[in-house]
Amino acid sequence: MHDVSKPDPTNVLNCTPKRQQQLAELLKPYGIIIEYVADSDTIPGSFFGEREAGIIGNILYLRHDTPVHSALHESGHYICMDPLRRAKLDTDAEGDYDEENGVCYLQILLADHLDGIGKDRMMTDMDSWGYTFRLGSAKTWFEQDAEDAKQWLIKYGVIDEQQQPTWQVRRKLT
């Protein structure tokens, strides 16, 4: 019997060919290009290894077993990092606490632009994978404790006041 109090990383949506195509369209305005990796190959640029998405420059590397949340998270780092770090991005995004929160918030918003996923499923997958939030779940964090992340994204022009993506990468250094 599965203990529902523990994360279940097997119960997440993966980057099937259809989802990779959806992600390619979603991320195109940001200049992110998806590169498919064969299921038996190691994912280049993957910070966490194994199934996790990899990113080198503006290339997002995905296998069919890569979780969608991982693809959106690594893309979020590319979108949210300053131009100097983006220019030399290779595997490790090196973001600070505020950027990490912004990335998590953005990946939830972007999920609403993917058919069959949406923000509720994204938050469920984040919890299943083992993301940790002060208030216990991605949903509670997003709804009650993420005002600072939202304001950070607005400050850097990544989302607007209505919490909609601007489809622009961060341009400001500070």
C-alpha positions in Angstrom: 0.0 0.0 0.0 1.3 3.5 -0.9 1.8 5.9 1.9 0.1 9.1 0.7 2.2 11.2 3.0 5.4 10.4 1.0 6.1 11.8 -2.4 5.5 9.4 -5.3 7.8 10.4 -8.2 6.3 7.7 -10.4 3.0 9.5 -10.6 3.9 12.5 -12.7 3.3 13.6 -16.3 6.2 12.9 -18.5 7.4 14.5 -21.8 5.8 12.2 -24.3 6.3 13.2 -27.9 3.0 15.1 -27.9 4.0 17.0 -24.7 7.4 17.7 -26.2 5.7 19.3 -29.1 3.5 21.3 -26.8 6.5 22.4 -24.8 8.4 23.4 -28.0 5.5 25.7 -29.0 5.1 27.1 -25.5 8.8 27.9 -25.0 9.5 29.2 -28.6 8.8 32.8 -27.7 11.6 32.6 -25.1 14.1 31.3 -27.7 14.3 27.9 -26.0 14.8 24.9 -28.3 13.9 21.4 -27.3 16.3 18.6 -28.2 15.0 15.0 -27.9 17.3 12.5 -26.1 16.9 8.8 -26.8 15.5 6.9 -23.8 18.7 4.9 -23.3 20.9 8.0 -23.4 22.1 10.2 -20.6 20.5 13.7 -20.6 23.1 16.4 -21.4 23.0 19.4 -19.0 20.9 17.6 -16.4 21.9 19.0 -13.0 20.1 16.2 -11.1 20.7 13.4 -13.6 18.7 10.4 -14.7 15.2 11.5 -15.9 15.6 15.3 -15.1 15.6 17.8 -17.9 19.0 19.3 -18.9 19.8 22.7 -20.2 22.8 24.1 -21.9 22.4 27.6 -23.3 19.0 27.8 -24.9 18.7 24.1 -25.6 16.4 22.1 -23.3 17.2 18.3 -23.4 14.3 15.9 -22.7 13.7 12.2 -22.8 10.2 10.6 -23.0 10.5 9.8 -19.2 11.5 13.4 -18.3 8.8 14.9 -16.0 7.0 17.9 -17.5 7.5 19.8 -14.2 11.3 19.3 -14.7 11.1 20.7 -18.3 9.2 23.7 -17.1 11.5 24.2 -14.1 14.7 24.2 -16.1 13.0 26.5 -18.7 12.0 28.7 -15.9 15.6 29.2 -14.8 16.6 30.1 -18.3 13.7 32.6 -18.5 14.3 34.1 -15.0 18.1 34.3 -14.9 19.9 37.5 -15.7 21.4 37.9 -19.2 25.0 37.4 -18.0 24.3 34.0 -16.5 22.0 33.0 -19.4 24.9 33.6 -21.8 27.0 31.0 -20.1 24.3 28.6 -18.9 25.5 25.0 -18.8 23.7 22.5 -16.4 23.8 24.6 -13.2 21.4 27.6 -13.1 23.1 28.9 -10.0 20.0 30.9 -9.0 19.4 32.4 -5.6 16.5 31.9 -3.3 14.3 34.6 -4.9 14.9 33.3 -8.4 14.2 29.7 -7.3 10.8 30.8 -5.9 10.1 32.8 -9.1 10.9 29.7 -11.2 8.5 27.5 -9.2 5.8 30.2 -9.5 6.4 30.6 -13.2 6.4 26.8 -13.9 2.9 26.7 -12.3 1.7 29.6 -14.5 3.2 28.1 -17.6 1.4 24.8 -17.0 -1.9 26.5 -17.5 -0.8 27.0 -21.2 -0.3 23.3 -21.8 -3.4 21.3 -22.8 -4.2 18.6 -20.4 -1.9 19.8 -17.7 -2.8 23.1 -16.0 -1.6 24.6 -12.7 -3.5 22.2 -10.4 -1.8 19.1 -12.0 1.5 20.9 -12.0 1.3 21.6 -8.3 0.2 17.9 -7.7 3.2 16.7 -9.7 5.6 19.0 -7.8 4.3 17.6 -4.5 4.6 14.0 -5.9 8.2 14.6 -7.0 9.1 16.0 -3.6 9.4 19.8 -4.0 9.2 21.2 -0.5 7.4 24.4 0.6 7.0 26.0 4.0 3.3 25.5 4.1 3.4 21.8 3.1 2.3 21.8 -0.5 2.8 23.7 -3.8 -0.9 24.7 -3.9 -0.9 26.2 -0.4 2.4 28.0 -1.1 1.1 29.3 -4.4 -2.2 30.5 -3.0 -1.0 31.8 0.4 2.7 32.4 0.6 4.1 33.2 -2.9 3.4 37.0 -3.1 7.2 37.6 -3.0 7.7 35.2 -6.0 4.9 36.9 -7.9 6.4 40.4 -7.3 9.9 39.2 -8.2 8.5 38.0 -11.6 6.7 41.2 -12.2 9.8 43.3 -11.2 11.8 41.5 -13.9 9.1 41.7 -16.6 8.5 37.9 -16.7 4.8 38.2 -15.8 2.4 41.1 -15.8 0.1 42.3 -13.0 -2.6 39.8 -14.0 -0.1 36.9 -13.5 0.1 36.3 -17.2 3.5 35.5 -18.9 4.9 38.3 -20.9 6.7 35.8 -23.1 9.9 37.7 -22.5 13.0 36.5 -20.7 14.4 38.6 -17.8 16.6 41.4 -19.2 17.6 43.3 -16.0 20.6 42.4 -14.0 19.2 43.8 -10.7 
